[in-house]
Amino acid sequence: MLYLRRFRTMGRMLGLAFPLVVLLLFFSALPAEAHAILLRSDPGKDAVLSTPPTRVSMWFSEDLNPTSSTAEVVNATNTRVDAKDAQVTANDPREMIVSLPANLPPGVYVVVWRTQSADDGHVLRGSVRFSVAAADGTVPQVTGKVAPGTGILGGTSNTASGQLDTTSFISFLMITLVDLCVVFWVGAQLWHNFVLQLNDTEDVELRAADQRAAARFEHGFALPVLLLLLVANIGVLIGQGLDISNGDWGQALAPTTFQDLLFHSRFGSFWILRLGVVVIALVLAAFTNVVRERPRAMDSILSWLNLLLSLALLTAVTLSGHAAAVSGNLQTFAILGDWLHLLAASLWVGGMLYLSLIYLPGLRRSALSERAYVLLSTLGRFSPLALVGVVIMAISGPFNAVVHMDSFAQLLTTAYGRSLSIKVLLVVALLVTSAIHVLVYRPRLKKVAAQYDRAVDQTEASADDEEKRPLASAPEVKQLERAVERQSRRLTKVLHWEPVLGVAVLVCTGLMNVFAGSLLPAVSQPTSQPTATVKPYHGTFPTKDHQFTINLTVSPNRFGTNVFTVSVLDSKGKPDTNVGVSVYTSMLDMDMGTDSVNLQPDGKGHFSAQGDLNMGGHWQLRVEIRTPEDTLHSGTVDITTPF
């Protein structure tokens, strides 16, 4: 009956969270993509124009922060040529325009853009290349050593190559501190409501241990944790300012930068909500430190208020995070999945942190038998809470991975994917460690503690009746006492290691947040000059139905415009030129859509055309062959393109 009451109480309390989430989702579930990426532009990428354009228009996958999103246009010598009036249009928050001077001379031009999502605040950079042809139809070639667009608007972020520079490290540190403080503080509130308040026993030692734990958190941890959370929350905003200003501290700390970040995006609104919740929690924590002698009814009210604040904090953090920028149909599920994942971390990891840092230190002064009894009883009350966290994490974790990633290859080819892979391994290690303490060490301690209690009772009864030797000299009791102490020490050691693994999981989560802006591969930074390692790609592979063999060449196989050349061999190994050939390019490291290149016969048994690989990294090329009977045959190959 006791466990039944516990689960009913837990269900009622956790049920309070879902109406809050649904209410906020109702007002915030707007269509979005996984960050503000470029969908199309005018002029289009690699366009060759006979008439100079008067402006560039770009359309992105989600609403932009108009004060932090911009663009510049440079020529082949990396000289800026636009009118310096880049802006997000008033009637479409997903469109950005920039004016160009009249009679733009023939040449190659690069539009470098930087966007900040209005949903999750992430910053993304990219470029579009187009050319203006001369009167005779020719296009001047780029002859400079520095590629056009290099170093404009901060260039390529180090997070794209899986590296942490000063700016990205600050963001990573602040995000990780926010997650750690949120998980610990929310986990403490869940402990107070679902573990400590479910103690129905009249055992004096058990109640004293619970009271010591509650007082230890209120007077020694609540205020410092919330203050650190407040500082880290502000640090997240500073990190975004540094990202936008390319590491310029003066500009990042300027009041206008904070104003732009806070009042021109939904991220800013939910950041303010996060700040408000933390400030209210700080006021309540200060009150509990000042007014230590309180009626029991007031303690119950404070516990309820802190629980509601913790649920509101989880919601605000989720709505200002990565899930807020997922595509429209999945956005509600992504936000709910992230919220549940954060709740699971609070139940499991936050609960273990509370057990290790708050509860266990209070048992050191207890007698051995009482310590074992209190520890076993408390773990029995905490286990249902941890089990709920494990189940929720097991369900929400894979869903979040599917939502934010496009292929299993990204687990190895991207910094985000590698961080996720390490996180999964750490979670498995955490599960194994938890299983050891639940299935091995705890039953052993329970068994030997019961034997010790029986031996003590028998020895005391024998001493009372026959005035035999005192308890301390009974060999059997001494041996059992040492066994209880040894098993308690083993169990306690495991309980201290579990939260360490949990913290490592949160560190991986922080890395995923930093590297999730574009899911770029962890490759070295692009250089301003082509290196000797850049070689054309040559490959031979069959179609899926093995009716044709494809010889593919991509030259020069680097960032920018490339020539795709294909020769087709039939099932007998003879060239077949009576077909149509197209190449479809898809970036594996981030969702950029799929582009097509229609190849033309060159009269020599080959099909070729120019196409664009607009960033270095891992690409999938699908070669599609259309026969005169209008049947399609396709084969795919993955290539790595240097910068």
Secondary structure, DSSP 8 states (H G I E B T S, - for coil): -HHHHHHHHHHHHHHTHHHHHHHHHHHH-----SS--EEEEES-TTEEESS--SEEEEEESS-B-TTT-EEEEE-TTS-B-S-S--EE-SS-TTEEEEE--TT--SEEEEEEEEEEBTTT--EEEEEEEEEE--TTS------SSS-TTTTGGG-S-GGGGT---HHHHHHHHHHHHHHHHHHHHHHHHHHHHHTGGG-----HHHHHHHHHHHHHHHHHTHHHHHHHHHHHHHHHHHHHHHHHTTT-HHHHTSHHHHHHHHHSSHHHHHHHHHHHHHHHHHHHHHHHHH--S--HHHHHHHHHHHHHHHHHHHHHHHHTSGGGGS-HHHHHHHHHHHHHHHHHHIIIIIHHHHIIIIIGGGGTTS-HHHHHHHHHHHHHHHHHHHHHHHHHHHHHHHHHHHHH-S-TTHHHHBHHHHHHHHHHHHHHHHHHHHHHIIIIIHHHHHHHHHHHHHHHHHHHHHHHHH--S-GGG-HHHHHHHHHHHHHHHHHHHHHHHHHHHHHHHHHHHHHHHHHTTT--B------SS--TT---EEEEEE-TTSS-EEEEEEES-SSEEEEEEEEEE-TTS-B--SSEEEEEEEESSS---EEEEEEEE-SSS-EEEEEEE-SSEEEEEEEEEE-TT--EEEEEEEEEE--
